[in-house]
Amino acid sequence: MLGKPVAHSLSPVLHNAGYAAAGLTGWSYTAIECAEAELPALVTGLGSEWAGLSLTMPLKQVALSVAAEVSTVAATLGAANTLARGSGGAWYAENTDAPGMVDALRGAGVSTVDTMAILGAGGTARAALAAAASLGARLVNVYARRASAVDELRPAAERLGLRLSHVDFASVAGCGSADVVVSTVPRGVADPLTVPWRPGCVLFDVLYDPWPTPLAASAAAAGVPVVSGLELLLAQAAHQFVLFTGVPAPVDAMREALFAAAARR
């Protein structure tokens, strides 16, 4: 796991539990602090024993520049959270956040979406756009303070065939009218919000520490199904596991280890 900061990450717990359950002795997964400017040199210096890298902020966009090959999804979104060894040992960039988000929403009973609201316009918002397209969304409203940040998402939305609308964050209380709300904002940003939740809405809050967030608690109190960042972490890691190892991910063992570690915090 590369990023800055990464000390809080539960990804090592997930992947190492998966290696143990799959009988992959000799495999290990660790967290390394890495800033954006440091990524090219770090990747170049890795030996052949490195099968893959998970990437978190602020590395998801610069990751494309260090890969010899980029998946269609990562290229469409302009962001990758995974580097895996491809043919000849070259690095292959993939985005597993997008299918992971779809998996997590389907696990909560979401099969189709007409409208999606996304809080924030950063790297995870790009994965939410792909999830919206996969689930058949007609309209995506992005709540953000800066219109320029939303404009940076428009090329990806256009490639995905989505109609994208910017809504000022000051009006974010209206997000609860969407079929699915995906909160991608950093810890604390959504805490003061009071949202009148519509019956039938689903909240996907990508945070998981601390949990529940005030936003998630308010949705749950209104009877709105809530998907946590732990579900996303697990789902995207299962896709990464296959890319890294070439074997199916032992999801049950990974889930047990993840939720046990989260409960100890």
ChimeraX attribute file (.defattr): number of C-alpha atoms within 10 A of each C-alpha:
attribute: neighborCount
match mode: 1-to-1
recipient: residues
	/A:1	22
	/A:2	24
	/A:3	21
	/A:4	17
	/A:5	15
	/A:6	18
	/A:7	11
	/A:8	8
	/A:9	17
	/A:10	19
	/A:11	20
	/A:12	15
	/A:13	19
	/A:14	25
	/A:15	26
	/A:16	18
	/A:17	23
	/A:18	26
	/A:19	21
	/A:20	16
	/A:21	16
	/A:22	15
	/A:23	10
	/A:24	13
	/A:25	9
	/A:26	7
	/A:27	15
	/A:28	14
	/A:29	18
	/A:30	15
	/A:31	20
	/A:32	13
	/A:33	12
	/A:34	20
	/A:35	14
	/A:36	16
	/A:37	11
	/A:38	11
	/A:39	18
	/A:40	14
	/A:41	10
	/A:42	11
	/A:43	16
	/A:44	10
	/A:45	9
	/A:46	10
	/A:47	9
	/A:48	10
	/A:49	7
	/A:50	15
	/A:51	17
	/A:52	22
	/A:53	21
	/A:54	24
	/A:55	22
	/A:56	22
	/A:57	19
	/A:58	18
	/A:59	24
	/A:60	23
	/A:61	19
	/A:62	17
	/A:63	27
	/A:64	24
	/A:65	12
	/A:66	18
	/A:67	20
	/A:68	14
	/A:69	19
	/A:70	22
	/A:71	13
	/A:72	12
	/A:73	20
	/A:74	25
	/A:75	18
	/A:76	18
	/A:77	25
	/A:78	22
	/A:79	25
	/A:80	31
	/A:81	28
	/A:82	30
	/A:83	27
	/A:84	23
	/A:85	21
	/A:86	17
	/A:87	10
	/A:88	6
	/A:89	13
	/A:90	15
	/A:91	24
	/A:92	22
	/A:93	30
	/A:94	28
	/A:95	29
	/A:96	24
	/A:97	28
	/A:98	27
	/A:99	20
	/A:100	24
	/A:101	28
	/A:102	24
	/A:103	19
	/A:104	22
	/A:105	24
	/A:106	13
	/A:107	12
	/A:108	16
	/A:109	11
	/A:110	16
	/A:111	12
	/A:112	16
	/A:113	18
	/A:114	15
	/A:115	19
	/A:116	29
	/A:117	28
	/A:118	28
	/A:119	26
	/A:120	24
	/A:121	25
	/A:122	18
	/A:123	22
	/A:124	23
	/A:125	22
	/A:126	28
	/A:127	28
	/A:128	29
	/A:129	27
	/A:130	27
	/A:131	23
	/A:132	29
	/A:133	23
	/A:134	16
	/A:135	19
	/A:136	16
	/A:137	21
	/A:138	15
	/A:139	19
	/A:140	24
	/A:141	20
	/A:142	29
	/A:143	26
	/A:144	22
	/A:145	17
	/A:146	14
	/A:147	16
	/A:148	11
	/A:149	15
	/A:150	22
	/A:151	15
	/A:152	14
	/A:153	20
	/A:154	19
	/A:155	15
	/A:156	22
	/A:157	21
	/A:158	12
	/A:159	12
	/A:160	18
	/A:161	15
	/A:162	20
	/A:163	15
	/A:164	21
	/A:165	16
	/A:166	20
	/A:167	21
	/A:168	14
	/A:169	17
	/A:170	11
	/A:171	11
	/A:172	19
	/A:173	14
	/A:174	17
	/A:175	26
	/A:176	23
	/A:177	18
	/A:178	24
	/A:179	20
	/A:180	27
	/A:181	24
	/A:182	25
	/A:183	28
	/A:184	24
	/A:185	20
	/A:186	12
	/A:187	13
	/A:188	11
	/A:189	13
	/A:190	19
	/A:191	12
	/A:192	9
	/A:193	13
	/A:194	15
	/A:195	16
	/A:196	14
	/A:197	22
	/A:198	17
	/A:199	14
	/A:200	13
	/A:201	20
	/A:202	26
	/A:203	25
	/A:204	24
	/A:205	25
	/A:206	21
	/A:207	22
	/A:208	17
	/A:209	15
	/A:210	11
	/A:211	17
	/A:212	15
	/A:213	18
	/A:214	16
	/A:215	22
	/A:216	23
	/A:217	14
	/A:218	19
	/A:219	22
	/A:220	16
	/A:221	11
	/A:222	14
	/A:223	15
	/A:224	19
	/A:225	18
	/A:226	22
	/A:227	22
	/A:228	21
	/A:229	20
	/A:230	20
	/A:231	25
	/A:232	26
	/A:233	24
	/A:234	25
	/A:235	23
	/A:236	22
	/A:237	24
	/A:238	22
	/A:239	19
	/A:240	26
	/A:241	21
	/A:242	13
	/A:243	22
	/A:244	18
	/A:245	17
	/A:246	9
	/A:247	11
	/A:248	13
	/A:249	21
	/A:250	18
	/A:251	18
	/A:252	13
	/A:253	17
	/A:254	25
	/A:255	21
	/A:256	12
	/A:257	19
	/A:258	22
	/A:259	16
	/A:260	12
	/A:261	13
	/A:262	15
	/A:263	9
	/A:264	6
	/A:265	8
